[in-house]
Amino acid sequence: MRSFDRPDVGAEPTTITPYRNGPYLVRGPFTLRDQEGEEIPTSRRTIALCRCGKSRMRPYCDGTHKLIDFRAPGVLETWPPEPASE
Protein backbone atom coordinates (compact mmCIF):
# COMPACT_ATOMS: atom_id res chain seq x y z
CA MET A 1 0.00 0.00 0.00
CA ARG A 2 1.35 3.40 -0.95
CA SER A 3 1.57 6.03 1.80
CA PHE A 4 -0.90 8.33 0.03
CA ASP A 5 -3.54 5.55 0.14
CA ARG A 6 -3.66 5.84 3.92
CA PRO A 7 -4.47 9.28 5.34
CA ASP A 8 -2.76 8.45 8.64
CA VAL A 9 0.69 7.71 7.16
CA GLY A 10 2.50 10.83 6.03
CA ALA A 11 -0.29 11.86 3.69
CA GLU A 12 -0.36 15.25 2.10
CA PRO A 13 -3.63 17.14 2.54
CA THR A 14 -6.34 16.93 -0.09
CA THR A 15 -7.14 20.32 -1.58
CA ILE A 16 -10.13 21.39 -3.66
CA THR A 17 -9.68 24.63 -5.58
CA PRO A 18 -12.53 26.35 -7.43
CA TYR A 19 -11.10 28.00 -10.53
CA ARG A 20 -12.73 31.21 -11.71
CA ASN A 21 -15.14 30.41 -14.54
CA GLY A 22 -13.91 26.82 -14.52
CA PRO A 23 -13.82 23.50 -12.69
CA TYR A 24 -12.96 22.37 -9.18
CA LEU A 25 -9.42 20.97 -9.11
CA VAL A 26 -8.95 18.18 -6.58
CA ARG A 27 -5.35 17.43 -5.59
CA GLY A 28 -3.93 14.87 -3.20
CA PRO A 29 -5.27 11.59 -1.86
CA PHE A 30 -9.03 11.23 -2.35
CA THR A 31 -11.77 8.76 -3.17
CA LEU A 32 -14.48 9.80 -5.61
CA ARG A 33 -17.91 8.20 -5.09
CA ASP A 34 -21.27 8.36 -6.86
CA GLN A 35 -24.52 9.10 -5.03
CA GLU A 36 -24.99 5.40 -4.21
CA GLY A 37 -21.56 5.31 -2.55
CA GLU A 38 -19.90 3.32 -5.32
CA GLU A 39 -16.31 4.31 -6.05
CA ILE A 40 -15.68 6.09 -9.34
CA PRO A 41 -12.27 4.90 -10.58
CA THR A 42 -9.60 7.57 -10.91
CA SER A 43 -6.13 7.09 -12.31
CA ARG A 44 -4.70 10.49 -11.38
CA ARG A 45 -3.89 12.28 -8.15
CA THR A 46 -5.23 15.56 -9.59
CA ILE A 47 -8.63 15.73 -11.28
CA ALA A 48 -10.90 18.50 -12.56
CA LEU A 49 -14.56 18.21 -11.58
CA CYS A 50 -17.25 19.88 -13.67
CA ARG A 51 -18.82 22.94 -12.09
CA CYS A 52 -20.95 24.17 -15.01
CA GLY A 53 -23.05 21.01 -15.30
CA LYS A 54 -22.64 20.70 -19.08
CA SER A 55 -19.62 18.37 -19.38
CA ARG A 56 -20.16 15.19 -21.37
CA MET A 57 -17.74 13.41 -19.00
CA ARG A 58 -19.44 14.30 -15.70
CA PRO A 59 -18.37 14.36 -12.98
CA TYR A 60 -15.14 15.28 -14.79
CA CYS A 61 -14.58 18.56 -16.62
CA ASP A 62 -14.19 18.40 -20.41
CA GLY A 63 -13.72 22.15 -21.02
CA THR A 64 -17.34 22.84 -22.03
CA HIS A 65 -17.46 25.72 -19.53
CA LYS A 66 -15.39 27.75 -22.02
CA LEU A 67 -17.83 27.10 -24.87
CA ILE A 68 -20.92 28.08 -22.88
CA ASP A 69 -19.29 31.13 -21.24
CA PHE A 70 -19.78 29.73 -17.72
CA ARG A 71 -19.19 32.34 -15.02
CA ALA A 72 -18.41 31.67 -11.37
CA PRO A 73 -15.87 33.24 -9.04
CA GLY A 74 -12.89 31.36 -7.70
CA VAL A 75 -13.52 32.73 -4.20
CA LEU A 76 -16.16 32.32 -1.52
CA GLU A 77 -19.54 33.71 -2.59
CA THR A 78 -21.91 35.34 -0.12
CA TRP A 79 -25.67 35.70 -0.25
CA PRO A 80 -27.03 38.19 -0.71
CA PRO A 81 -24.17 39.45 -2.87
CA GLU A 82 -22.15 42.20 -1.27
CA PRO A 83 -22.27 45.54 -3.09
CA ALA A 84 -19.26 46.31 -5.25
CA SER A 85 -16.71 48.51 -3.53
CA GLU A 86 -15.88 51.78 -5.19
C-alpha positions in Angstrom: 0.0 0.0 0.0 1.3 3.4 -0.9 1.6 6.0 1.8 -0.9 8.3 0.0 -3.5 5.6 0.1 -3.7 5.8 3.9 -4.5 9.3 5.3 -2.8 8.4 8.6 0.7 7.7 7.2 2.5 10.8 6.0 -0.3 11.9 3.7 -0.4 15.2 2.1 -3.6 17.1 2.5 -6.3 16.9 -0.1 -7.1 20.3 -1.6 -10.1 21.4 -3.7 -9.7 24.6 -5.6 -12.5 26.3 -7.4 -11.1 28.0 -10.5 -12.7 31.2 -11.7 -15.1 30.4 -14.5 -13.9 26.8 -14.5 -13.8 23.5 -12.7 -13.0 22.4 -9.2 -9.4 21.0 -9.1 -8.9 18.2 -6.6 -5.3 17.4 -5.6 -3.9 14.9 -3.2 -5.3 11.6 -1.9 -9.0 11.2 -2.4 -11.8 8.8 -3.2 -14.5 9.8 -5.6 -17.9 8.2 -5.1 -21.3 8.4 -6.9 -24.5 9.1 -5.0 -25.0 5.4 -4.2 -21.6 5.3 -2.6 -19.9 3.3 -5.3 -16.3 4.3 -6.0 -15.7 6.1 -9.3 -12.3 4.9 -10.6 -9.6 7.6 -10.9 -6.1 7.1 -12.3 -4.7 10.5 -11.4 -3.9 12.3 -8.2 -5.2 15.6 -9.6 -8.6 15.7 -11.3 -10.9 18.5 -12.6 -14.6 18.2 -11.6 -17.3 19.9 -13.7 -18.8 22.9 -12.1 -21.0 24.2 -15.0 -23.1 21.0 -15.3 -22.6 20.7 -19.1 -19.6 18.4 -19.4 -20.2 15.2 -21.4 -17.7 13.4 -19.0 -19.4 14.3 -15.7 -18.4 14.4 -13.0 -15.1 15.3 -14.8 -14.6 18.6 -16.6 -14.2 18.4 -20.4 -13.7 22.1 -21.0 -17.3 22.8 -22.0 -17.5 25.7 -19.5 -15.4 27.7 -22.0 -17.8 27.1 -24.9 -20.9 28.1 -22.9 -19.3 31.1 -21.2 -19.8 29.7 -17.7 -19.2 32.3 -15.0 -18.4 31.7 -11.4 -15.9 33.2 -9.0 -12.9 31.4 -7.7 -13.5 32.7 -4.2 -16.2 32.3 -1.5 -19.5 33.7 -2.6 -21.9 35.3 -0.1 -25.7 35.7 -0.2 -27.0 38.2 -0.7 -24.2 39.5 -2.9 -22.1 42.2 -1.3 -22.3 45.5 -3.1 -19.3 46.3 -5.3 -16.7 48.5 -3.5 -15.9 51.8 -5.2 
